[in-house]
Amino acid sequence: MDFLFDGLKEAVRLIASGDRQILDAALRTLGISLSAVALAILIGLPIATCLARRRFFGHRLLLVMFRAALGVPTVFLGLLCFGLLARRGPLGPLDLLYTPSAIVIGETLLALPIVVALAHGALVTLDHRIPETARTLGAGPVRRLLTYLSEARTGLILAILTAFARCSTELGIAMMVGGNIKDRTRTLSTATALETGRGEFAVGLAMGGLLLLLATGMTLLAAMLGKENRRDA
């Protein structure tokens, strides 16, 4: 019990003192996760909008595939990205393996089905007459789309927060294609595993504590938004 208590005290001290190693991993985690979620939004939101507003051949199959992808293990995504980015892989000439960009690619694949599935769920319940009403009021195509999306803003924010929480706490992809290289690809999750394995329990606990705060904060914010959404309904 003393071992755990002493570790907690040292972890708090390291975080409070702004330990460079911890802050470096935290900032890198934020940068990579935000980049991956931004790419997932740019790719996934148009897909979700199309799936919500249009019916076409393979529509149901595509939607089921995105929903099924929510359960894909991160180590499998890491393995897939490794095969794509390795020297003998199709993207090998880009020399992206063991770089932050490789982790961003992997986490984008992780976040994409989350954004598509949750955004589709928010958009499909909207009244399809909203864009037409905006058209009659003189709104252009971009304005009509923004009006349509704004009606589902709570659900869209929930999708973004969920994707960010998933990416920021991810380990398999970051380890397999990032390599956990100090001052280059080390994130909070990979640093936690490394430091704990080396016997640096307090450092690992500090890293894990920041990761827990980040994930808990996103979860609480998503829960608050979900509660607000149900109240408005």
PEQUIHU-V33801 format. One record per pair of residues at least 24 apart in sequence whose ideal C-beta (glycine too) atoms are under 8 Angstrom apart, sorted by sequence separation. I is the first residue (numbers start at 1). J is the second residue. D is the distance in whole Angstrom. If there is no record, write none. Layout:
I_J_D, I_J_D
//
This chain:
81_105_6, 81_106_4, 123_148_8, 126_151_5, 123_149_8, 126_152_6, 188_214_8, 125_152_8, 78_106_6, 81_109_7, 77_106_6, 80_109_7, 123_152_5, 122_152_4, 77_109_5, 122_154_7, 123_155_7, 77_110_6, 119_152_8, 122_155_2, 121_155_7, 122_156_6, 74_110_6, 119_155_7, 122_158_7, 118_155_7, 119_156_6, 122_159_7, 118_158_6, 119_159_5, 72_113_8, 118_159_4, 117_159_8, 169_211_6, 69_112_8, 70_113_5, 168_211_7, 69_113_4, 70_114_6, 115_159_5, 118_162_6, 114_159_6, 115_160_7, 169_214_7, 66_112_8, 67_113_7, 168_214_5, 169_215_5, 66_113_5, 70_117_6, 168_215_7, 114_162_6, 115_163_5, 114_163_4, 165_214_7, 66_116_5, 67_117_5, 165_215_5, 168_218_7, 66_117_5, 111_163_4, 114_166_6, 110_163_8, 111_164_8, 165_218_4, 66_120_8, 164_218_6, 165_219_6, 111_166_7, 110_166_6, 111_167_5, 162_218_8, 63_120_7, 110_167_6, 161_218_5, 165_222_7, 107_167_4, 110_170_6, 161_221_6, 162_222_6, 161_222_5, 107_170_6, 110_173_7, 158_222_5, 161_225_7, 39_104_7, 43_108_8, 51_116_7, 107_173_6, 36_103_8, 44_111_8, 48_115_7, 106_173_4, 107_174_8, 158_225_6, 32_100_6, 36_104_5, 40_108_5, 44_112_5, 48_116_5, 52_120_5, 106_174_8, 157_225_6, 158_226_6, 31_100_7, 35_104_5, 39_108_5, 43_112_6, 44_113_8, 47_116_5, 48_117_8, 51_120_5, 36_106_8, 37_107_8, 45_115_7, 49_119_8, 53_123_7, 103_173_6, 106_176_8, 32_103_5, 36_107_4, 40_111_4, 44_115_4, 48_119_4, 52_123_4, 103_174_5, 106_177_5, 154_225_5, 158_229_8, 28_100_7, 32_104_6, 36_108_5, 39_111_8, 40_112_5, 44_116_4, 48_120_4, 52_124_4, 105_177_8, 154_226_8, 51_124_8, 33_107_7, 36_110_7, 37_111_5, 40_114_7, 41_115_6, 45_119_6, 49_123_6, 52_126_8, 103_177_6, 154_228_7, 155_229_7, 32_107_7, 36_111_5, 40_115_5, 44_119_7, 48_123_6, 53_128_7, 102_177_4, 103_178_5, 154_229_4, 102_178_6, 37_115_8, 100_178_7, 154_232_8, 98_177_7, 99_178_8, 97_177_6, 98_178_6, 98_179_4, 97_179_8, 103_185_6, 98_181_6, 102_185_8, 100_184_7, 103_187_7, 99_184_7, 100_185_6, 98_184_8, 99_185_7, 98_185_6, 81_173_7, 85_177_6, 78_172_5, 82_176_5, 77_172_7, 78_173_4, 81_176_7, 82_177_5, 49_145_8, 74_170_5, 76_172_8, 77_173_5, 78_174_8, 81_177_5, 74_171_7, 75_172_4, 78_175_7, 79_176_6, 74_172_4, 75_173_8, 78_176_3, 49_148_8, 73_172_7, 74_173_5, 78_177_6, 49_149_7, 75_176_7, 45_149_8, 45_156_8, 41_160_7, 37_160_6, 40_163_6, 37_163_5, 37_164_5, 34_164_7, 37_167_6, 33_164_6, 36_167_5, 33_167_4, 32_167_8, 33_168_4, 30_168_7, 29_168_6, 32_174_8, 32_187_7, 28_185_8, 28_186_7, 29_187_4, 24_183_7, 28_187_6, 29_188_5, 29_189_7, 25_186_5, 24_186_7, 25_187_6, 26_188_6, 25_188_5, 25_191_5, 22_191_8, 21_191_8, 22_203_7, 21_203_7, 25_207_6, 29_211_8, 19_203_8, 22_206_6, 26_210_6, 22_207_6, 29_214_8, 19_206_7, 14_202_7, 22_210_7, 14_203_7, 11_202_5, 15_206_5, 10_202_3, 11_203_8, 14_206_4, 7_201_5, 11_205_4, 12_206_8, 15_209_7, 7_202_5, 10_205_8, 11_206_4, 15_210_7, 6_202_8, 10_206_8, 8_205_7, 3_201_7, 7_205_5, 11_209_6
//
